[in-house]
Amino acid sequence: MRIPTNVITGFLGVGKTTTILNLLKNKPADEKWAVLVNEFGEIGIDGAILTDSGAMIKEVPGGCMCCTAGVPTSVGITALLRQNPDRLLIEPTGLGHPHKIISVLTSNQFKDYIDLKATVALVDPRNLSNKKYTENQNFNDQLDVAEIVIGNKLDECDEVDVGIFEHWVATQQPKKLVSMLVKQGEFPANLLDTDRAEQNEAPAMEAHHHEHAEMEPQFQLPPNQKFIRKENKGQGYFSCGWIFGAEITFDFDQLFAMLCNLTAERVKGVVNTNKGCHAFNVNNGVVSVNQVTLEGFESRLEVIDSQLMPWDELEQVLLGISDL
């Protein structure tokens, strides 16, 4: 049986992981779903957040899927298919080009095992009037390749933003099969069954290059080390991630204050604090926090910015608000 599969794409901070969590919460109770996650960073934050969902999770190395759409991605897909899920969701990095993973999914290797449905792209309507995004090829590629476009974060948009989104949708060629405005990435799960438009070809893309700290992600802390740091860079962005031993806790209030003052474009983390384990999400200067029920978990924090940040100084701050 071919497994229904959807690519859920969108730029940094648009809410892909929150959307997938909502889909997993609302899936049919008798179905088991699998999720393949790829992140620009090297330490696997999204996989950690999704672990609490009960879904089957697999991660591929740091970087965008256009770099990892070869062996690592194929291995990850195959591992999940062997578990016979009822649906497979794929979350490429917000800095990736989704047509590469679509090419993998529709290749001879997987055509007998995967029933690729419509690609879903999330977009923050406010970004459609910001040249930082509209002149970014990745941003445009993600929207071009999608048959379904979800305008997320409606609760943070004004009438002008909504009007720009509606005008953008109305002028798309080919026409999108579905478009809607939502909050918290909540859209009807039955949209995932929408058939993809076979004629929807991704635009030609110029060759591009990335520099990765190493092609193998660091998803676990090595023995006898209390913490590690991993860096990555590419496409004009820099990332730095830390993993801290499960025995280390952070002062919640001091961590929250530090994140509020951090000027980075994107911060994600799952951290053990003196108030329990929490998932932290920072986007456009707004910090959101959700408690999670992970036990014996290694804390992870990932920072992404278009400028190289003083990682050494940030690390000293982190160490100072922990009991390390």
LOLO-664112 format. One line per field, with one value per residue (C-alpha): residue number from 1; residue in three letters; x, y negated, z negated. Coordinates in Angstrom, 3 decimals, decimal comma, always signed. Layout:
BEGIN
seq [NUM | ...] $
type [ALA | ...] $
xx [X | ...] $
yy [Y | ...] $
zz [Z | ...] $
This chain:
BEGIN
seq [1 | 2 | 3 | 4 | 5 | 6 | 7 | 8 | 9 | 10 | 11 | 12 | 13 | 14 | 15 | 16 | 17 | 18 | 19 | 20 | 21 | 22 | 23 | 24 | 25 | 26 | 27 | 28 | 29 | 30 | 31 | 32 | 33 | 34 | 35 | 36 | 37 | 38 | 39 | 40 | 41 | 42 | 43 | 44 | 45 | 46 | 47 | 48 | 49 | 50 | 51 | 52 | 53 | 54 | 55 | 56 | 57 | 58 | 59 | 60 | 61 | 62 | 63 | 64 | 65 | 66 | 67 | 68 | 69 | 70 | 71 | 72 | 73 | 74 | 75 | 76 | 77 | 78 | 79 | 80 | 81 | 82 | 83 | 84 | 85 | 86 | 87 | 88 | 89 | 90 | 91 | 92 | 93 | 94 | 95 | 96 | 97 | 98 | 99 | 100 | 101 | 102 | 103 | 104 | 105 | 106 | 107 | 108 | 109 | 110 | 111 | 112 | 113 | 114 | 115 | 116 | 117 | 118 | 119 | 120 | 121 | 122 | 123 | 124 | 125 | 126 | 127 | 128 | 129 | 130 | 131 | 132 | 133 | 134 | 135 | 136 | 137 | 138 | 139 | 140 | 141 | 142 | 143 | 144 | 145 | 146 | 147 | 148 | 149 | 150 | 151 | 152 | 153 | 154 | 155 | 156 | 157 | 158 | 159 | 160 | 161 | 162 | 163 | 164 | 165 | 166 | 167 | 168 | 169 | 170 | 171 | 172 | 173 | 174 | 175 | 176 | 177 | 178 | 179 | 180 | 181 | 182 | 183 | 184 | 185 | 186 | 187 | 188 | 189 | 190 | 191 | 192 | 193 | 194 | 195 | 196 | 197 | 198 | 199 | 200 | 201 | 202 | 203 | 204 | 205 | 206 | 207 | 208 | 209 | 210 | 211 | 212 | 213 | 214 | 215 | 216 | 217 | 218 | 219 | 220 | 221 | 222 | 223 | 224 | 225 | 226 | 227 | 228 | 229 | 230 | 231 | 232 | 233 | 234 | 235 | 236 | 237 | 238 | 239 | 240 | 241 | 242 | 243 | 244 | 245 | 246 | 247 | 248 | 249 | 250 | 251 | 252 | 253 | 254 | 255 | 256 | 257 | 258 | 259 | 260 | 261 | 262 | 263 | 264 | 265 | 266 | 267 | 268 | 269 | 270 | 271 | 272 | 273 | 274 | 275 | 276 | 277 | 278 | 279 | 280 | 281 | 282 | 283 | 284 | 285 | 286 | 287 | 288 | 289 | 290 | 291 | 292 | 293 | 294 | 295 | 296 | 297 | 298 | 299 | 300 | 301 | 302 | 303 | 304 | 305 | 306 | 307 | 308 | 309 | 310 | 311 | 312 | 313 | 314 | 315 | 316 | 317 | 318 | 319 | 320 | 321 | 322 | 323 | 324] $
type [MET | ARG | ILE | PRO | THR | ASN | VAL | ILE | THR | GLY | PHE | LEU | GLY | VAL | GLY | LYS | THR | THR | THR | ILE | LEU | ASN | LEU | LEU | LYS | ASN | LYS | PRO | ALA | ASP | GLU | LYS | TRP | ALA | VAL | LEU | VAL | ASN | GLU | PHE | GLY | GLU | ILE | GLY | ILE | ASP | GLY | ALA | ILE | LEU | THR | ASP | SER | GLY | ALA | MET | ILE | LYS | GLU | VAL | PRO | GLY | GLY | CYS | MET | CYS | CYS | THR | ALA | GLY | VAL | PRO | THR | SER | VAL | GLY | ILE | THR | ALA | LEU | LEU | ARG | GLN | ASN | PRO | ASP | ARG | LEU | LEU | ILE | GLU | PRO | THR | GLY | LEU | GLY | HIS | PRO | HIS | LYS | ILE | ILE | SER | VAL | LEU | THR | SER | ASN | GLN | PHE | LYS | ASP | TYR | ILE | ASP | LEU | LYS | ALA | THR | VAL | ALA | LEU | VAL | ASP | PRO | ARG | ASN | LEU | SER | ASN | LYS | LYS | TYR | THR | GLU | ASN | GLN | ASN | PHE | ASN | ASP | GLN | LEU | ASP | VAL | ALA | GLU | ILE | VAL | ILE | GLY | ASN | LYS | LEU | ASP | GLU | CYS | ASP | GLU | VAL | ASP | VAL | GLY | ILE | PHE | GLU | HIS | TRP | VAL | ALA | THR | GLN | GLN | PRO | LYS | LYS | LEU | VAL | SER | MET | LEU | VAL | LYS | GLN | GLY | GLU | PHE | PRO | ALA | ASN | LEU | LEU | ASP | THR | ASP | ARG | ALA | GLU | GLN | ASN | GLU | ALA | PRO | ALA | MET | GLU | ALA | HIS | HIS | HIS | GLU | HIS | ALA | GLU | MET | GLU | PRO | GLN | PHE | GLN | LEU | PRO | PRO | ASN | GLN | LYS | PHE | ILE | ARG | LYS | GLU | ASN | LYS | GLY | GLN | GLY | TYR | PHE | SER | CYS | GLY | TRP | ILE | PHE | GLY | ALA | GLU | ILE | THR | PHE | ASP | PHE | ASP | GLN | LEU | PHE | ALA | MET | LEU | CYS | ASN | LEU | THR | ALA | GLU | ARG | VAL | LYS | GLY | VAL | VAL | ASN | THR | ASN | LYS | GLY | CYS | HIS | ALA | PHE | ASN | VAL | ASN | ASN | GLY | VAL | VAL | SER | VAL | ASN | GLN | VAL | THR | LEU | GLU | GLY | PHE | GLU | SER | ARG | LEU | GLU | VAL | ILE | ASP | SER | GLN | LEU | MET | PRO | TRP | ASP | GLU | LEU | GLU | GLN | VAL | LEU | LEU | GLY | ILE | SER | ASP | LEU] $
xx [+0,000 | +1,275 | +1,534 | -0,198 | +2,575 | +2,637 | +5,474 | +4,770 | +7,038 | +7,455 | +10,149 | +11,838 | +9,449 | +6,215 | +4,917 | +5,544 | +6,239 | +3,186 | +1,089 | +2,354 | +1,699 | -1,897 | -2,319 | -0,996 | -3,399 | -6,343 | -5,463 | -7,796 | -7,200 | -6,685 | -3,965 | -0,224 | +1,606 | +5,279 | +7,227 | +10,552 | +12,211 | +15,083 | +16,564 | +19,169 | +20,825 | +22,824 | +21,150 | +17,558 | +15,150 | +11,995 | +12,416 | +12,653 | +9,478 | +7,596 | +8,751 | +6,039 | +3,361 | +3,472 | +4,278 | +7,187 | +9,946 | +13,063 | +15,604 | +18,093 | +21,380 | +21,584 | +21,327 | +18,623 | +17,116 | +18,540 | +21,891 | +20,579 | +18,030 | +20,399 | +21,327 | +20,421 | +16,920 | +16,300 | +17,479 | +15,174 | +12,160 | +12,855 | +13,181 | +9,792 | +8,078 | +9,248 | +7,113 | +4,017 | +2,589 | -0,866 | +0,545 | +3,984 | +4,575 | +7,830 | +9,031 | +11,965 | +14,018 | +12,715 | +15,847 | +15,319 | +14,019 | +11,108 | +11,118 | +14,282 | +12,565 | +9,537 | +11,848 | +13,063 | +9,520 | +8,387 | +11,512 | +11,492 | +12,892 | +9,681 | +6,922 | +5,559 | +5,542 | +4,567 | +1,348 | +2,479 | -0,408 | -0,583 | +2,326 | +1,325 | +3,176 | +2,707 | +3,287 | +3,031 | +0,922 | +3,008 | +6,044 | +4,386 | +5,033 | +8,601 | +11,388 | +13,583 | +11,255 | +9,784 | +13,268 | +14,476 | +14,489 | +13,853 | +10,765 | +9,377 | +10,275 | +8,394 | +5,238 | +5,551 | +5,787 | +2,767 | -0,775 | -2,136 | -1,111 | -1,970 | -1,720 | -0,743 | -0,726 | -3,961 | -4,293 | -1,133 | -2,170 | -4,134 | -6,559 | -3,751 | -1,859 | -5,016 | -5,660 | -2,116 | -2,466 | -5,801 | -4,407 | -1,340 | -3,524 | -5,775 | -2,825 | -1,102 | -0,530 | -1,184 | -4,021 | -3,589 | -5,953 | -6,644 | -5,826 | -6,983 | -6,061 | -5,642 | -4,328 | -1,757 | -1,434 | -4,825 | -6,379 | -8,637 | -6,599 | -8,668 | -6,870 | -3,903 | -5,841 | -5,897 | -4,252 | -1,162 | -1,215 | +1,034 | +1,686 | +2,937 | +6,625 | +9,118 | +10,957 | +14,484 | +16,942 | +20,474 | +23,167 | +23,921 | +26,423 | +26,392 | +28,998 | +28,203 | +30,138 | +29,811 | +27,300 | +26,384 | +24,001 | +24,744 | +21,520 | +23,032 | +25,565 | +28,801 | +29,729 | +31,591 | +30,639 | +28,312 | +27,514 | +28,501 | +28,156 | +27,583 | +27,645 | +26,420 | +26,227 | +24,829 | +22,565 | +23,401 | +22,422 | +24,400 | +23,286 | +24,665 | +23,188 | +23,911 | +23,069 | +23,261 | +23,173 | +19,809 | +21,119 | +21,611 | +18,773 | +18,387 | +16,789 | +13,487 | +13,109 | +16,691 | +16,444 | +13,181 | +14,708 | +17,773 | +15,609 | +13,520 | +16,690 | +18,260 | +18,202 | +18,511 | +15,938 | +15,061 | +15,525 | +14,125 | +14,816 | +13,631 | +15,157 | +15,060 | +14,430 | +13,738 | +10,056 | +10,027 | +10,864 | +9,697 | +9,776 | +10,891 | +10,180 | +11,376 | +10,233 | +10,235 | +11,202 | +8,224 | +8,968 | +6,443 | +6,732 | +5,000 | +5,559 | +6,384 | +6,349 | +9,799 | +11,807 | +15,556 | +15,887 | +19,003 | +18,331 | +18,786 | +18,882 | +19,369 | +19,947 | +19,743 | +20,509 | +21,568 | +24,523 | +27,338 | +26,652 | +29,111 | +28,556 | +31,223 | +29,516 | +26,105 | +27,505 | +28,862 | +25,437 | +23,844 | +26,375 | +25,779 | +22,045 | +22,455 | +23,533 | +26,474] $
yy [+0,000 | -3,465 | -5,795 | -9,211 | -11,797 | -15,580 | -18,083 | -20,949 | -23,847 | -27,526 | -30,020 | -30,375 | -31,090 | -30,613 | -27,888 | -24,576 | -22,573 | -23,994 | -23,119 | -19,532 | -19,194 | -20,326 | -17,874 | -15,044 | -15,955 | -15,899 | -12,833 | -9,801 | -7,962 | -4,619 | -5,910 | -6,130 | -8,951 | -9,456 | -12,711 | -13,315 | -16,478 | -18,464 | -21,550 | -24,108 | -23,679 | -20,706 | -19,519 | -18,513 | -20,845 | -20,077 | -16,345 | -16,833 | -18,930 | -16,400 | -13,446 | -14,271 | -13,866 | -10,079 | -10,069 | -8,209 | -10,792 | -10,678 | -13,472 | -14,089 | -16,025 | -19,777 | -21,964 | -22,235 | -19,231 | -20,361 | -19,326 | -16,251 | -15,055 | -12,208 | -9,304 | -10,726 | -11,728 | -8,464 | -6,480 | -8,463 | -7,965 | -4,257 | -3,803 | -5,411 | -3,500 | -0,216 | -1,060 | -1,109 | -4,496 | -5,576 | -8,950 | -10,530 | -14,248 | -15,866 | -19,169 | -20,644 | -23,400 | -26,938 | -27,678 | -24,808 | -24,345 | -21,860 | -20,851 | -18,844 | -16,607 | -16,380 | -15,045 | -12,377 | -11,405 | -11,055 | -9,180 | -5,567 | -4,631 | -5,601 | -5,830 | -2,377 | -3,181 | -6,859 | -8,532 | -12,157 | -14,492 | -18,284 | -20,278 | -22,705 | -26,012 | -28,208 | -31,932 | -34,822 | -37,346 | -40,181 | -38,823 | -39,303 | -43,050 | -42,707 | -42,682 | -40,690 | -37,783 | -38,559 | -38,928 | -35,668 | -32,815 | -30,151 | -32,012 | -32,246 | -28,655 | -27,363 | -29,218 | -28,428 | -24,686 | -24,444 | -23,574 | -24,637 | -27,941 | -28,638 | -32,227 | -31,606 | -33,916 | -35,655 | -36,858 | -38,942 | -40,460 | -43,609 | -44,313 | -45,479 | -42,199 | -40,212 | -42,265 | -41,691 | -37,937 | -37,781 | -39,800 | -37,565 | -34,435 | -35,917 | -36,669 | -33,283 | -31,314 | -28,461 | -29,033 | -27,489 | -24,598 | -25,800 | -28,926 | -30,126 | -32,294 | -30,579 | -30,971 | -28,638 | -26,661 | -25,043 | -23,916 | -20,915 | -17,711 | -16,456 | -19,014 | -16,652 | -14,310 | -16,930 | -15,502 | -17,315 | -19,143 | -17,098 | -20,113 | -22,145 | -22,171 | -23,954 | -26,892 | -26,463 | -27,182 | -28,436 | -26,324 | -27,380 | -26,402 | -25,821 | -25,338 | -22,846 | -22,267 | -18,569 | -16,492 | -14,297 | -15,989 | -15,892 | -14,574 | -13,133 | -14,287 | -12,253 | -10,329 | -12,270 | -15,659 | -18,028 | -20,105 | -20,556 | -23,340 | -22,964 | -25,688 | -25,874 | -28,532 | -28,878 | -30,997 | -34,096 | -32,614 | -31,426 | -28,976 | -27,824 | -25,083 | -23,656 | -20,350 | -20,161 | -17,011 | -15,938 | -16,521 | -20,245 | -22,693 | -26,351 | -29,179 | -29,670 | -33,388 | -34,224 | -32,120 | -33,802 | -37,238 | -36,328 | -35,150 | -38,332 | -40,403 | -38,258 | -39,991 | -36,814 | -36,223 | -32,720 | -30,818 | -27,395 | -25,206 | -22,473 | -23,135 | -21,591 | -24,431 | -24,802 | -25,030 | -21,898 | -21,109 | -23,786 | -24,390 | -27,935 | -29,620 | -33,112 | -34,758 | -38,481 | -39,292 | -37,447 | -34,615 | -31,784 | -28,988 | -25,628 | -23,019 | -19,544 | -16,172 | -14,897 | -13,118 | -12,527 | -14,782 | -16,607 | -20,347 | -21,820 | -25,422 | -26,658 | -30,276 | -31,396 | -34,856 | -36,541 | -38,040 | -36,131 | -36,482 | -36,382 | -32,711 | -32,607 | -35,387 | -33,793 | -30,492 | -32,161 | -33,636 | -30,188 | -28,629 | -31,436 | -30,778 | -27,007 | -24,888 | -23,542] $
zz [+0,000 | +0,908 | -2,094 | -1,816 | -2,206 | -2,515 | -2,502 | -4,924 | -4,114 | -4,980 | -5,918 | -9,306 | -12,168 | -10,247 | -12,589 | -10,807 | -13,964 | -15,748 | -12,702 | -12,670 | -16,407 | -15,839 | -12,974 | -15,148 | -17,953 | -15,554 | -13,503 | -13,614 | -16,888 | -15,158 | -12,820 | -13,396 | -11,645 | -10,953 | -10,645 | -8,874 | -10,205 | -8,735 | -10,390 | -9,415 | -12,812 | -13,986 | -17,200 | -16,433 | -18,251 | -16,251 | -16,676 | -20,415 | -20,486 | -18,346 | -20,444 | -22,976 | -20,280 | -20,131 | -16,400 | -14,818 | -14,368 | -12,208 | -11,703 | -8,912 | -9,178 | -9,652 | -6,585 | -3,965 | -2,230 | +1,088 | -0,393 | -2,185 | +0,361 | +1,176 | -1,030 | -4,493 | -3,428 | -1,578 | -4,590 | -6,868 | -4,605 | -4,254 | -8,021 | -8,582 | -5,749 | -7,289 | -10,317 | -8,070 | -9,077 | -7,918 | -6,876 | -6,457 | -7,034 | -5,959 | -7,451 | -5,507 | -7,074 | -6,692 | -4,645 | -2,221 | +1,309 | +1,089 | +4,746 | +4,061 | +1,520 | +3,827 | +6,528 | +4,108 | +3,099 | +6,727 | +7,860 | +8,993 | +5,587 | +3,775 | +6,395 | +5,463 | +1,739 | +1,466 | +2,573 | +2,625 | +1,875 | +2,084 | +0,656 | -2,099 | -2,461 | -5,500 | -5,198 | -7,620 | -5,624 | -7,084 | -5,239 | -1,824 | -2,101 | -3,361 | -0,747 | -3,110 | -2,323 | +1,086 | +2,594 | +1,011 | +3,514 | +0,872 | -0,369 | +3,157 | +4,070 | +1,027 | +2,037 | +5,757 | +5,263 | +2,924 | +3,978 | +0,574 | -1,015 | -4,642 | -5,855 | -9,464 | -12,508 | -11,551 | -15,133 | -14,650 | -11,307 | -10,524 | -7,669 | -5,398 | -5,893 | -5,157 | -2,012 | -0,764 | -1,341 | +0,487 | +3,421 | +3,573 | +3,671 | +6,372 | +8,669 | +8,450 | +11,636 | +11,604 | +9,170 | +5,722 | +5,018 | +1,465 | -0,514 | -3,914 | -6,885 | -10,251 | -13,787 | -15,395 | -12,171 | -12,707 | -9,446 | -8,685 | -8,559 | -5,616 | -3,426 | -3,551 | -1,236 | +1,538 | +4,647 | +5,856 | +9,173 | +11,423 | +13,638 | +10,687 | +11,489 | +9,262 | +10,812 | +12,035 | +9,266 | +9,547 | +7,972 | +4,426 | +1,827 | -1,911 | -4,545 | -7,279 | -10,444 | -9,698 | -7,817 | -10,754 | -13,219 | -16,928 | -18,418 | -21,612 | -24,153 | -24,037 | -27,211 | -29,907 | -28,464 | -30,292 | -27,187 | -23,544 | -20,981 | -17,234 | -14,580 | -10,997 | -8,272 | -4,784 | -2,556 | -4,546 | -7,908 | -10,930 | -13,585 | -16,902 | -19,049 | -22,473 | -24,128 | -27,929 | -30,047 | -31,463 | -34,995 | -34,341 | -35,052 | -34,130 | -36,054 | -34,213 | -34,925 | -33,951 | -30,783 | -29,803 | -30,376 | -28,305 | -25,413 | -25,557 | -25,173 | -22,442 | -19,051 | -16,951 | -14,223 | -15,418 | -18,667 | -19,554 | -22,522 | -24,847 | -28,240 | -31,727 | -34,185 | -37,897 | -36,854 | -34,714 | -31,097 | -28,644 | -24,908 | -24,086 | -20,770 | -19,850 | -16,630 | -15,774 | -19,340 | -20,849 | -23,290 | -23,627 | -26,179 | -26,486 | -29,173 | -27,867 | -29,593 | -28,739 | -31,422 | -31,517 | -28,503 | -27,367 | -27,053 | -23,567 | -22,398 | -18,825 | -17,723 | -14,061 | -12,715 | -9,489 | -11,373 | -13,047 | -16,760 | -19,701 | -20,470 | -23,196 | -25,139 | -24,757 | -25,985 | -29,115 | -29,820 | -29,453 | -31,785 | -34,282 | -34,538 | -34,907 | -37,870 | -35,867] $
